[in-house]
Amino acid sequence: MNKIHALKDVTAKLAAVAAGREKAELVIRDARLVNVNTGEIMEHTDIAVACGRVALVGDASHTTGKDTKVVGAAGMYAVPGFMDGHLHVESSMMNVREYAKTVIPHGTTAIFPDPHEIANVLGKKGVRFMADDAAATPLRVFTLMPSCVPAVPAFEDAGAAIGPDDVAEFMEMDDICGLGEMMNFPGVLSGDENVHKELYAALARDKTVTGHYSMPETGRGLNAYAASGIRCCHESVRREDALAKMRLGMYAQIREGSAWRDLHEVVKSVTENKIDTRFATLVSDDTHPDTLLSRGHMDHIVRRAVEEGVNPVAAIQMVTINVAQCYRMDRDLGSISPGKFADILLISDLAKADVRKVFINGVLAAEDNKLAVSIEKAVYPGFVKNTCHLKKPLTAEDFKIAAPDPSPSPAKTRVIEIIEARVGTYAREFDMKAENGFVPPDPSRDIALLAVVERHKATGTMGRGFVKGFGLKGGAVASTVAHDAHNLMIVGMNGTDMALAGNALAECGGGMAAARDGKILALLPLPIAGLLSEDEAPVIAEKVVKLDAAWKELGCGLESPFMTMALLPLAVLPELRLTNRGLIDTVNYRFTELFVKAAEAGRTAFIS
Amino acid sequence: MNKIHALKDVTAKLAAVAAGREKAELVIRDARLVNVNTGEIMEHTDIAVACGRVALVGDASHTTGKDTKVVGAAGMYAVPGFMDGHLHVESSMMNVREYAKTVIPHGTTAIFPDPHEIANVLGKKGVRFMADDAAATPLRVFTLMPSCVPAVPAFEDAGAAIGPDDVAEFMEMDDICGLGEMMNFPGVLSGDENVHKELYAALARDKTVTGHYSMPETGRGLNAYAASGIRCCHESVRREDALAKMRLGMYAQIREGSAWRDLHEVVKSVTENKIDTRFATLVSDDTHPDTLLSRGHMDHIVRRAVEEGVNPVAAIQMVTINVAQCYRMDRDLGSISPGKFADILLISDLAKADVRKVFINGVLAAEDNKLAVSIEKAVYPGFVKNTCHLKKPLTAEDFKIAAPDPSPSPAKTRVIEIIEARVGTYAREFDMKAENGFVPPDPSRDIALLAVVERHKATGTMGRGFVKGFGLKGGAVASTVAHDAHNLMIVGMNGTDMALAGNALAECGGGMAAARDGKILALLPLPIAGLLSEDEAPVIAEKVVKLDAAWKELGCGLESPFMTMALLPLAVLPELRLTNRGLIDTVNYRFTELFVKAAEAGRTAFIS
């Protein structure tokens, strides 16, 4: 991409172009400027660009020379490039280059990713890898240093850990713009020393601390969280959550991801209250490849906000100047104004946010939904690709669950019950019948085997349990996308297929696989950290479609079963979870036994 | 004052107070919160404070312990402390401590002064002196490094000069928050190397560059200026100037000073356009002691904005959060939100901005228009007080103007004609009659002698000329407040009184004096740099009243004659000016002769 010039280095050049002594490199003629500074639309406005920055907004005829590229924009809106203030690139299963190729044509010019998925696998090296890889794209990528890796240290084994010293080290780096979502809000509120050390490290370097406050409590807890210097939060699921945050001076990051589609509700914080909207922003958080390919990225979210009643100019402010002000980067970004980076979209229908042209740094980066620049395909280094380490190949024996001894018959067994399209689970208890000293799955009651195998350091540790709700009639599905430690998770109705699917992933460095009757039905290799593909987006999408078909073939009728599955090990969510260390009661935050002891049977949970 | 805590050091403490584990130091109970984040007024809101910062906004009952100071605010508005984003403390003739004592009771809690008057006398040492003196007050003072000292290097001799290296040196200092008003906009536009080096120094340290763009041209010139990284400007005198600046992403600093009362006109940029007002701020620029004492400071300006039709909450945003965002200090300042400094006003009538209580850093700093903290009176060091150096005492002979040789009679003479309440002058030509080889003043045509004596380095250089319009019948007035070089300026009808007034100032280290018939009528000593008093504000005001009376006694009917006089040497303003180096044609930016040569007579100027 074009060289990125710091403003300090080009003030005289920009002045010369604006004043007419030198000519612009690019002039966009006769646009309808969406002026996010004043909230106006200004007809018949030219934009002159030099050194990748806006030199002049107004009448640019005097800046146009024989070498100036002139782009006619008559009838089109000129809009600042869209910015996504909170997301995890890993959710797209694309590497950053492929992600950039996918989102730029949709008008995204800057993102603030928190690479905490890869950090759970590769630690600091993973964060640095993602930031470095991003530098090969024209997308402006402002990386946030993950704050909570692993998410729940005592309950699982991730591939790596990040602590206050690592945070302090990364805060010294220019391309690390702040601290990633501080999910440990209990730690913030309770004054946990390591948590506050991380806040300290970011604040000391005057960088931005981003939030994740998912409680409905907006009084003392939210105040404590905000008072700790946390500047934004994407976890509002009710309108009143977002409103409370904005009132406390936090940026509300209204989320519209593939699975968490909160905008419909949360944007009412803005549309139903006559408030100053400068603290409202829109973010994607987690977007899957099919959503990106079929609906788009921030353009889709802007469109959704407009559909929900937000004024189009205000919606655009929420993905431009408001985001820039959140990160205090508004000297360089967020508006089409003199001195700012020439990240400019031409849009034909504002409410539909249909992006026709995308300029980044004054260079045409996409046109008519196609990338107009080439992004070199990477040859990724071995250390990011060799992350799936099992102690030994899995066998059917590994998935046998020994009945309790002395064995009651039936054995009262704790079962995780999933809830479609929700992040929570129910902790259930079922009477399970032992056979030959082992407790098998029970397709008749939709109870499958579930296993989480440590896959980072080949320790051989493995958690085993049961899960209800996937609808599997047989076979098995495995995935190394298993939040947040991203161990190897396998669900299935028999040990042979489970071992087969798991081993297939171990062989290809991770990914997702489905198996039945000793055959692999579908395989999506994610060789980068077991999380990201090396393929192009359409290829990934095609493989995802095949996997979805395989799920259905196995009997599952859920919409996004991999997503639901991916959260089963995440011990910060209620009520029952399984990690490589075992079954966790996340209501009481403690390990629990798979088989209920007589004394406790039925004490806390529903009995089927 | 209370210790100022960086947020990084107190996150855990604030969280503990908000969460209820520790108690607040101060709780303001049951206020009507002016929430500048969302633009709402929130009834029955408590504010809990610890470590000088807001810990919680909402219901603070759980934060109130036996040692908590509780302030009932029922019926009163809680408003963030007022911030003045552009001003020169020197205009008040008060030292910074006295200035703080005066403005804090009016609700001002933070100022961004550009000490360029004292910098013209004392250079860097003067800037450091002002910043250090400010540290003795509870007022938050964010000093801007003057950018244009002297204002017009080729035409005058100031006491000091500030260049790019000095700027770079000061940008390293934590209490220097940016670059002072860049008055040399022609230099910005033309790409002047030193000017852009100063911009570079500020931008390289990520500090704010403040502006002064006084041309009515809002096209290529203003774009060039904005593109150079200049973030704000207080020089709009027409509504369209301010609107153009906001549209280009510059903060419009709408000015209401003692003499430059631009608000009535300029605020129409906001009231007559339905725009987002986040880029609108209110500033004082230059305020005289009588205005501060009789009308107030930012409270007065907020009141004026409301009178002109600005919504009170929006007006308050213009002196709080908008200013904080302009300087990108909104993590610490500008709103009453968790984590921010507890700079809080209690106001009984919002539209009238009548400030009843002022808290700075969580400490009651003023109540019922009286300071509630003590600010130690300074003993100022010698180097700031010994700045008035004449080569020798002045005598009547010094003010004799020799007639041209060969002497035409009458001699066609260039005369500066002042315009009441305006900063400009007219370049006039009058036929003046010589007597005994000298040209005397002419009271009958209201033409007085004018002299500017270099007073910094005792060089003995002196400019002489004539000025019309003060209405003096006799006597003389002298001042060392003479922009921007602040040499010793004397206007009078006879040399004896001129010498007397000038010598009186030289003896007391500068100030203002009026004399007649060999007697001093009034004297306002300004011993600090010849600009600032050591007295308390009421004493200064009293002396100013006496000086005003003396002006009237001498025949002058102008409203603020000292102000008009103070600008006579400022060679950036049209049309004719006098400095210690001589008469300057500021239309063509060149020195000119006092007496018109036959060939040029009447070529450019009006002849009386």
Interface residues (C-beta under 8 A of the other chain):
Chain A: A6 L7 K8 D9 T11 A12 L14 A15 A16 V17 A18 A19 G20 R21 N35 N37 T38 G39 E40 M42 R53 V54 A55 L56 V57 G58 D59 H62 V188 L189 S190 G191 E193 H196 L199 Y200 L203 A204 G219 R220 G221 N223 A224 Y225 A226 A227 S228 G229 R231 L243 M246 R247 L248 G249 N273 I275 D276 R278 F279 Q317 Q325 R328 D330 R331 S335 S337 P338 G339 K340
Chain B: A6 L7 K8 D9 T11 A12 L14 A15 A16 V17 A18 A19 G20 R21 N35 N37 T38 G39 E40 M42 R53 V54 A55 L56 V57 G58 D59 H62 V188 L189 S190 G191 E193 H196 L199 Y200 L203 A204 G219 R220 G221 N223 A224 Y225 A226 A227 S228 G229 R231 L243 M246 R247 L248 G249 N273 I275 D276 R278 F279 Q317 Q325 R328 D330 R331 S335 S337 P338 G339 K340
